[in-house]
């Protein structure tokens, strides 16, 4: 006896059903075009792009609320704003540089002048996105606490602020309550060891933060950067 077409559709193997399109890979040429005509003195970011596209590919077309702690000249901000076309971005930075930048600037007028120009370069580099970007010029502890008081929530957070262990720990601890369930929290510089004193590097602070929230997250990536998803 022939089965009806309706029955055949019901018995079609799940593995062969369409599950939607795969995200389009990011070409080097397209990524480079995002930075044409912009002002950058350093590139500490673009080598992370292949990993970021893997982490964010399935979220690319969502209207994500993105939080960035430590924006510097705006290179990572431009990645998020371009790669996530429906996202809005909140950037927190003092634009005064971290401990390592301030120590160098204290010894050199040239470096001090460079440091004073960081915020202006950030503003010029991101001006095309002024309708989608919110800049908060403040220490991250103050800004994050205020965001918490205002009941703000974020789907993606990128922590690339102060490099001291206590700063990395504080940024994680204050950001975590702001994250939505399923939200992705990404730490930069987990393996950064440029300062001679261990506690002047972020790794131990990140480890302590992760230990404090054991059972509340899923580890997504661990290398030079660490990415976790909130359960």
C-alpha positions as CSV (number, residue, x, y, z in Angstrom):
1,X,0.0,0.0,0.0
2,X,1.4,3.4,-1.0
3,X,2.0,5.9,1.8
4,X,0.6,9.3,1.5
5,X,2.9,12.3,0.8
6,X,2.0,13.6,4.3
7,X,3.2,10.4,5.9
8,X,6.4,10.5,3.9
9,X,7.1,14.1,5.0
10,X,6.6,13.1,8.6
11,X,9.1,10.2,8.3
12,X,11.7,12.3,6.5
13,X,15.0,11.9,8.5
14,X,15.7,15.0,10.7
15,X,19.3,15.1,9.5
16,X,18.2,16.0,6.0
17,X,15.9,18.8,7.0
18,X,17.1,22.3,6.3
19,X,18.5,24.1,9.4
20,X,19.2,27.4,7.8
21,X,22.1,29.0,6.1
22,X,25.6,28.9,7.5
23,X,27.0,32.3,8.3
24,X,29.1,33.9,5.5
25,X,32.8,33.8,6.3
26,X,34.6,37.1,6.8
27,X,37.1,37.8,4.0
28,X,40.4,39.6,4.8
29,X,39.5,42.1,2.1
30,X,36.2,43.0,3.6
31,X,37.7,43.3,7.1
32,X,40.5,45.5,5.8
33,X,37.9,47.8,4.1
34,X,36.4,48.6,7.5
35,X,39.7,50.4,8.5
36,X,40.5,52.3,5.3
37,X,41.0,56.0,6.0
38,X,41.0,55.5,9.8
39,X,43.7,56.6,12.3
40,X,45.4,53.8,14.1
41,X,48.9,53.6,15.7
42,X,48.6,50.0,16.7
43,X,46.9,46.8,15.7
44,X,46.5,44.5,18.7
45,X,43.1,43.2,17.5
46,X,42.8,41.9,13.9
47,X,44.6,38.6,14.6
48,X,41.6,37.7,16.8
49,X,39.1,38.1,13.9
50,X,39.1,34.5,12.7
51,X,38.2,33.3,16.2
52,X,35.7,36.1,16.7
53,X,33.8,35.1,13.5
54,X,33.6,31.5,14.8
55,X,32.3,32.6,18.1
56,X,29.8,35.2,16.7
57,X,28.8,33.7,13.4
58,X,25.6,32.2,14.6
59,X,24.6,35.5,16.3
60,X,25.6,37.8,13.4
61,X,22.2,38.9,12.4
62,X,20.7,39.4,15.8
63,X,20.1,42.8,17.3
64,X,22.7,42.3,20.0
65,X,23.4,44.7,22.8
66,X,27.2,44.8,23.0
67,X,29.4,46.1,25.8
68,X,33.1,46.9,25.4
69,X,35.4,47.7,28.3
70,X,38.6,49.2,26.9
71,X,38.1,50.7,23.5
72,X,41.4,52.5,22.8
73,X,41.4,53.8,19.2
74,X,38.3,51.9,18.3
75,X,39.6,48.9,16.3
76,X,37.6,46.3,18.1
77,X,34.6,48.6,18.2
78,X,34.6,48.9,14.4
79,X,34.8,45.1,14.2
80,X,31.6,44.7,16.3
81,X,29.7,47.5,14.5
82,X,30.6,46.2,11.1
83,X,30.4,42.4,11.6
84,X,27.2,42.7,13.7
85,X,25.1,45.1,11.5
86,X,22.1,45.1,13.8
87,X,24.1,45.5,17.1
88,X,24.3,48.5,19.3
89,X,27.6,49.1,21.2
90,X,28.3,50.7,24.6
91,X,32.0,51.6,25.0
92,X,33.6,52.2,28.4
93,X,37.1,53.7,28.6
94,X,38.9,56.5,30.5
95,X,41.1,57.0,27.4
96,X,44.0,57.6,29.8
97,X,45.7,54.3,29.1
98,X,46.5,51.5,31.5
99,X,49.3,51.2,34.0
100,X,51.8,50.3,31.3
101,X,50.9,53.2,29.1
102,X,51.0,55.7,31.9
103,X,54.5,54.6,33.0
104,X,55.8,55.1,29.5
105,X,54.1,58.4,29.1
106,X,55.6,59.6,32.4
107,X,59.1,59.2,30.9
108,X,58.5,60.6,27.4
109,X,56.8,63.7,26.1
110,X,56.2,62.1,22.8
111,X,54.4,59.2,24.4
112,X,52.4,61.5,26.7
113,X,51.3,63.5,23.6
114,X,50.3,60.3,21.9
115,X,48.3,59.2,24.9
116,X,46.4,62.5,25.0
117,X,45.3,61.9,21.4
118,X,43.8,58.4,21.9
119,X,40.2,59.6,22.6
120,X,40.2,61.9,19.5
121,X,41.2,59.0,17.3
122,X,38.5,56.8,18.8
123,X,35.9,59.5,18.1
124,X,37.0,60.1,14.5
125,X,37.3,56.4,13.7
126,X,33.8,55.6,15.0
127,X,31.9,58.8,13.9
128,X,30.1,57.0,11.1
129,X,28.3,54.8,13.7
130,X,27.3,57.6,16.2
131,X,23.6,56.4,16.1
132,X,24.6,52.9,17.2
133,X,27.4,53.7,19.7
134,X,27.3,55.0,23.2
135,X,30.6,56.2,24.7
136,X,31.0,56.3,28.5
137,X,34.2,58.1,29.5
138,X,34.8,56.8,33.1
139,X,36.6,54.1,35.1
140,X,35.0,50.8,34.4
141,X,34.1,50.2,38.0
142,X,32.0,53.4,38.1
143,X,30.5,52.9,34.7
144,X,29.6,49.2,35.2
145,X,28.0,49.9,38.6
146,X,25.9,52.7,37.0
147,X,24.8,50.4,34.2
148,X,23.7,47.9,36.9
149,X,21.8,50.5,38.8
150,X,20.0,51.4,35.5
151,X,19.2,47.7,35.0
152,X,21.0,47.6,31.6
153,X,21.5,44.2,30.0
154,X,23.9,43.0,27.3
155,X,24.1,39.9,25.0
156,X,27.8,40.2,24.3
157,X,30.6,41.8,26.4
158,X,34.3,42.2,25.5
159,X,36.6,42.9,28.4
160,X,39.9,44.5,27.4
161,X,40.4,47.1,30.1
162,X,43.1,47.4,32.8
163,X,45.7,44.7,32.8
164,X,46.2,44.3,36.5
165,X,44.6,41.2,38.0
166,X,42.3,43.2,40.3
167,X,41.1,45.2,37.3
168,X,40.3,42.1,35.3
169,X,38.6,40.5,38.2
170,X,36.5,43.6,39.0
171,X,35.5,44.0,35.3
172,X,34.4,40.4,35.2
173,X,32.5,40.6,38.5
174,X,30.7,43.8,37.6
175,X,29.9,42.7,34.0
176,X,28.5,39.3,34.9
177,X,25.2,40.5,36.4
178,X,24.6,42.6,33.3
179,X,24.8,39.6,31.0
180,X,21.6,37.9,29.6
181,X,21.2,34.2,29.8
182,X,23.0,32.7,26.8
183,X,25.1,35.9,26.6
184,X,28.8,35.6,25.6
185,X,31.5,37.2,27.7
186,X,34.9,37.5,26.1
187,X,38.2,38.4,28.0
188,X,41.2,39.6,26.2
189,X,44.9,39.2,27.3
190,X,44.4,36.1,29.4
191,X,48.0,35.1,28.5
192,X,49.4,38.6,28.6
193,X,52.5,38.7,30.8
194,X,54.2,42.0,30.0
195,X,54.6,43.3,33.5
196,X,57.2,41.9,35.9
197,X,54.9,41.4,38.9
198,X,52.4,38.6,38.4
199,X,49.4,40.6,39.9
200,X,50.1,43.3,37.4
201,X,49.0,40.9,34.6
202,X,45.3,39.9,34.1
203,X,45.5,36.1,34.0
204,X,45.2,35.4,37.7
205,X,42.3,37.9,38.0
206,X,40.4,36.1,35.2
207,X,41.0,32.7,36.8
208,X,39.7,34.0,40.2
209,X,36.6,35.4,38.5
210,X,35.9,32.2,36.7
211,X,36.3,30.2,39.9
212,X,33.8,32.6,41.6
213,X,31.1,31.8,39.1
214,X,31.7,28.1,38.8
215,X,28.6,26.3,37.5
216,X,27.1,29.5,36.0
217,X,28.8,29.3,32.6
218,X,29.9,27.1,29.8
219,X,33.5,27.5,28.6
220,X,33.5,28.3,24.9
221,X,37.1,29.1,24.2
222,X,40.4,29.3,26.1
223,X,43.6,30.5,24.7
224,X,45.1,34.0,24.6
225,X,41.4,35.1,25.0
226,X,38.7,33.4,27.1
227,X,35.1,33.2,26.1
228,X,32.2,31.9,28.3
229,X,28.5,31.6,27.8
230,X,26.1,32.4,30.6
231,X,23.9,29.5,31.6
